[in-house]
């Protein structure tokens, strides 16, 4: 790689035609796909500022715990993985600690960083270059069908797959089932997610914890980040009533940011086609689940994984699970 240049692999999910199809689907369904909030350089910068301000990892205590997680998780592996796959890597700061822990054991896996945001992926590449770490950068939708198979690992190669902070913003059971269908028995996963700290695993404690956490989402910097998409798409004057609330969905609590269309109208898309929206109908800009530790363990088992170990930040608001594919999984989430 020439100095000053970054080599990227780009999946078909980022072709203009695929981008436009995903945009149309988001508007038709009234639910913006998460990847669209990281698409531009400004959006990536706004998110990075949020991460620095609100993520427990940005505090000394959080970073220290992730350093311990990396060392202890690597110590639990029976052999070095041939490939480290970072799904939704963002700026790869957490994954870099894991790579360093593998390197300390003289395990040098092929490292693949995957993200749907060009800006964040370039930041990940910059970080790795500064540390002298070799990495393969892939610009792709993390929900791309058969994504892990498209990475063409060598036959018999074991993989350590990470997804830090990715699961809460997706449909968790669907994502985990899709992941389970692509992993091999020898693969291991490190899954990080947001938690609602509860003294007891019951509905009352769960709800109370979610309400206490709400200000982390209901604030001006988050609103600025999420509504940047409306400005970029030329929709800002067409909507009103921005609100961030904690709601229950399928037994889980998640934070949802919504706006509503001001009136009936036809939205013109880039290819000249249009779609209709109705006055008062909602457009969900964002959603993020909060799990309880026990609830996430049940979800892991229901989607074909067996938890091997876990770590939780002292605040109880973030946790990481080391998991293995369950050999008895039959492909059902029930």
VENRA-V369777 format. One record per backbone hydrogen bond with DSSP energy under -1.0 kcal/mol. CO is the residue of the C=O (numbers start at 1). NH is the residue of the N-H. If there is no record, write none. Layout:
# VENRA-V369777
co->CO nh->NH
co->CO nh->NH
This chain:
# VENRA-V369777
co->2 nh->5
co->9 nh->139
co->11 nh->14
co->12 nh->15
co->15 nh->19
co->16 nh->20
co->17 nh->21
co->18 nh->22
co->19 nh->23
co->20 nh->24
co->21 nh->25
co->22 nh->26
co->23 nh->27
co->24 nh->28
co->25 nh->29
co->26 nh->31
co->30 nh->284
co->33 nh->36
co->34 nh->37
co->35 nh->38
co->40 nh->44
co->41 nh->45
co->42 nh->46
co->43 nh->47
co->44 nh->48
co->45 nh->49
co->46 nh->50
co->47 nh->51
co->48 nh->52
co->49 nh->53
co->50 nh->54
co->51 nh->55
co->55 nh->58
co->56 nh->59
co->59 nh->63
co->60 nh->64
co->61 nh->65
co->62 nh->66
co->63 nh->67
co->64 nh->68
co->65 nh->69
co->66 nh->70
co->67 nh->71
co->68 nh->72
co->69 nh->73
co->70 nh->74
co->71 nh->75
co->74 nh->77
co->82 nh->110
co->83 nh->160
co->84 nh->112
co->85 nh->162
co->86 nh->114
co->89 nh->92
co->92 nh->96
co->94 nh->98
co->95 nh->99
co->96 nh->100
co->97 nh->101
co->98 nh->102
co->99 nh->103
co->100 nh->104
co->102 nh->107
co->103 nh->106
co->110 nh->84
co->111 nh->136
co->112 nh->86
co->113 nh->138
co->114 nh->89
co->115 nh->140
co->117 nh->121
co->118 nh->122
co->119 nh->123
co->120 nh->124
co->121 nh->125
co->122 nh->126
co->123 nh->127
co->124 nh->128
co->125 nh->129
co->126 nh->130
co->127 nh->131
co->128 nh->133
co->129 nh->132
co->136 nh->113
co->137 nh->9
co->138 nh->115
co->139 nh->11
co->141 nh->144
co->144 nh->147
co->146 nh->150
co->149 nh->152
co->154 nh->157
co->158 nh->82
co->158 nh->83
co->159 nh->188
co->160 nh->85
co->161 nh->190
co->162 nh->87
co->163 nh->192
co->166 nh->169
co->167 nh->170
co->168 nh->289
co->170 nh->172
co->171 nh->175
co->172 nh->176
co->173 nh->177
co->174 nh->178
co->175 nh->179
co->176 nh->180
co->177 nh->181
co->179 nh->182
co->184 nh->187
co->188 nh->161
co->189 nh->323
co->190 nh->163
co->191 nh->321
co->192 nh->165
co->193 nh->319
co->194 nh->291
co->200 nh->202
co->202 nh->206
co->203 nh->207
co->204 nh->208
co->205 nh->209
co->206 nh->210
co->207 nh->211
co->208 nh->212
co->209 nh->213
co->210 nh->214
co->213 nh->216
co->214 nh->217
co->214 nh->218
co->217 nh->219
co->219 nh->223
co->220 nh->224
co->221 nh->225
co->222 nh->226
co->223 nh->227
co->227 nh->231
co->228 nh->232
co->229 nh->233
co->230 nh->235
co->230 nh->236
co->231 nh->234
co->235 nh->238
co->238 nh->262
co->240 nh->260
co->243 nh->258
co->245 nh->256
co->247 nh->254
co->249 nh->252
co->252 nh->249
co->253 nh->290
co->254 nh->247
co->255 nh->288
co->256 nh->245
co->257 nh->285
co->257 nh->286
co->258 nh->243
co->259 nh->283
co->260 nh->240
co->261 nh->280
co->265 nh->277
co->267 nh->275
co->269 nh->272
co->273 nh->269
co->275 nh->267
co->277 nh->265
co->278 nh->281
co->281 nh->261
co->283 nh->259
co->284 nh->32
co->286 nh->257
co->288 nh->255
co->291 nh->196
co->292 nh->296
co->293 nh->297
co->294 nh->298
co->295 nh->299
co->296 nh->300
co->297 nh->301
co->298 nh->302
co->299 nh->303
co->300 nh->305
co->301 nh->304
co->304 nh->326
co->306 nh->324
co->309 nh->322
co->311 nh->320
co->313 nh->316
co->317 nh->195
co->318 nh->313
co->319 nh->193
co->320 nh->311
co->321 nh->191
co->322 nh->308
co->322 nh->309
co->323 nh->189
co->324 nh->306
co->326 nh->329
